[in-house]
Amino acid sequence: MDAETAALFPDEFEDGGAIGQIPKGWQVRMLGDFIDIKHGYAFKGEFFRDQPPGDILLTPGNFAIGGGFKDDKLKYYIGAVPEEFVLNKGDLLVTMTDLSKLGDTLGYPAIVPAEQECRYLHNQRLGKVLIKNETTVGKLYLYYLLCTNEYRHEILAGATGTTVKHTSPGRIQAFRFCTPSADLSLKFDAIVGSLFEKMSLNDNEKQFLINTRDALLPKLLSGEIRVKEAEKIVAEVA
């Protein structure tokens, strides 16, 4: 760690009340001090599709256990869409509903990835995290905060429902945590942001390889094309 970053960390602790000792100068705050959560839109079931074409309608099934985005259970929507419920690359979402008995993904976050051909839609069972002041807290800091065990335990403790688990913006915003200075939070985002970008590039490359394999393998097995022809196609696409 460079000296400038190290200087952002306090060198002693102080009493943080119910959560115990905290770094000196840090504060115990609620998530609601930093974020609002916007509900999604109730898209009409008659326009849902399991296969493209269409816009990608995100659901709790697109959230990984522990946090993160999954693209193996995509649903598509071919109806009209209000523009305010079209998501942008990098938007931070949380699950508000979970169909599993244990609430496996309830409250966990995911970040909307880049998508060249389709739009991502903000479904009603998901909450969009809106940062009130981006100069006080970073998006990636919030993302990892929403992955912590402390946050997870509080969301599950306040969940409603038996077969289907639910949480609410109010319950999420009521979570109390120890927050560092704005400078340290934003420094965290700057460092982790480059790693996130590398992860995104790796995911894009993985998807390219999957699509190429799925397109070429049947043709190779049927004898429609030869290996050298396949290599040429891959090189041209790349």
N, C-alpha and C positions, 0 to 999 in steps of 0.2 A: 504494500500500500504506500502510495506517495505521501509526503509530509502534509500536503494541503488537504488531502482526504482524511488522514489520520487526525488532523486538528479539529475536524467536525465532530469527533466523538468525545464526550465528557470523560474525565478521569476519575470520577467518583459517583456514588449512588445516593439516593435519598428516598424517603418514604413515599410510596405511591398509593397509599390507602389500601383498598380491598385487593389490589393486584400485587401488593408487596413492594419490594425495592425496585426502583427504576433509575435509569441514568439521570444524573443531575441536570436539570434544565428541560428535560422532556416533560410532556404533559399527558394526562389521562383524558382522552376525548372520546366522543361518540362518532361513529361513521357518519351519522346525519349532519355533523358539523362540516363535513367535506363533500358529501354527495347527495344527490337526489336519485330516485329510481323511477324510471318511466315504464309503465305497463305497455305490453305489446297489443296488437290488433287481433280481433276475433275474425280470422279469415274463414271463408265459407267452405265447408267440407266437400261440397259438390265439385270444387275446382282443384282438389288435391289429386296428385298423381305420384306413383312410385318410381316412374321413369321420366327422363327428360323427353321433350323440351319443357321449359317453364322456369320461373324463378325458384331459387332454393328457399324453402320454408323451414327455418330452423326450429328445432324442438328440443326438449330435454334429452332426447336420445343422441344429440350431437355434442353432449358434454361428457368428458371423461371423468371417471372416479378419481378424485384428487385434484380435479381442475384441468382445463385444457379442452381443445376442440377435437371432435371426431368427425370424420367425413365418410364413414362406412354405412350410415343409415340416413341418407338424404331423402327428403320428400320435396316434391315440386308443386308449384302452384301456377295455374294458367289463367286466373281471374284478374280483374282490375285491382290495382294496389294503390292505396293512398301514399303519396310521396314521403310523408313524414315517417312511414314505417318501413322505408327502404334503408337498410343498414349500410354503413361505410366501412371500408377496410380499417381495422384497428379499433373499432368500437368494442367496449367492454360490456359483457353481459353476465347475468347470473340466472340460475334456474330458480323458478318460483314454485314449481310443481315436480313431484317425482312419483312414478308409478310403482316403484319397488317398496316392499314392506319396511326395509331399513332406511329408505330415503337415501340411496347410494350417492346420488349427485345433487341432492337438494342444497341450494345456496352456493354451490361451487361456481367459479367463474370460467369464462372462455373469452378469447379475443377473436373477433371476426377476421378471417384470413383474406388474402388477396384472391380475387376470382375474376378472370378475364372475360368469360362468356356469359355468366349469369349474375343476377343480383341476389343478395341475401335479404330475407324478409324478417321483420321483428314480430314474432308470434306472441299471442296473449299470455302464454305460460312462462315467458321469459321477461326479465327486467333489464332494461338498458341503464347502465350506470352513467350518470351525468355529473361530472366534477364541477363543483361550484366555483372554484378558483384554482386554475392550473398552476399558479405560482406558489401554492402552499403544499401541494401533494402531487406526486406523479402517478400516472395510470398503472405502471408496472409495479410500483410499490403497493397500490391498492390490490392489484391482481394477486400478488403473493400473500398479502394480508388475508384475502378471502380464501386462501388455501390452507390457512393455519388450523391446527387442531382446536385451539381455543375458540376461534370463530365457529368452526364446524360444530362443536359441542353445544354452543349456545343456540345455533339455528335448529339443531335437532331437538333440543329441549323445549323450544317454543313452537315446534311444528304442530299443525292440526291435521286431523284425518287419520284413518286407519289403513284402508287399502291404498289410498292415494294420499301422499304427504304434501302439505302446503306450507309455504311461508309467505311473508308479506314485506313490502318496502319498510314498514314501520319496525318490524322485528330486526331486519337487517341493519337499518340505520341506528337502532338502539345499541348495537354492539359497542362495548367500551374497550379501548386498547391504549397502549402506551405509544405515543407518536413522537418521532424525533423532530428536529428543526426542519423547516422547509428546505434549507440548503442541503441537508443530508438526504432527505427524501428524493429531491430532484437529482442529486449526484448518483443515487442508487439507480434511478431511471436511465441516466446517461450511460452508465456502465452496462447495465443489464440489457438496454435497448439494442446494443450491437449484437449481443448473443441471441436475442429474439429474432433479429433480422437474419442471422445465419441459420437459425432453426427453420425460419420460413422458407429460405432458399433451399434447404435440404428437403423440406416437405414438397416443394414444387418439383424438385428433381425426382423425388420418389414417385410422385404422381405421373410425371412424364414417362418414367420407366415402366410403370404399371400399365399405362395406356398403350405404350408401344408394344409391350409384351402381349397384351390382350388382342391387339390388332394383327400382329404378325404371326403369333404361334399357330392359330388355326390354318393360316395359309402355308406355313412351313410343313405342318403335319399332313396336309392334303396334297402337297407337292405343287401347289399353285405358284410358289416362288421358291428359289434356292437360297442357301445361306448367304452367298455373296450379294444377292439382290437385296436381302433383308438388311445386311450391313450398310449397303448404299443408301437405302431408305432412311435408316436411323441417322446416318451422317448428314443427310440433306435436311432432315427435320431439326436436328440439333443445331 
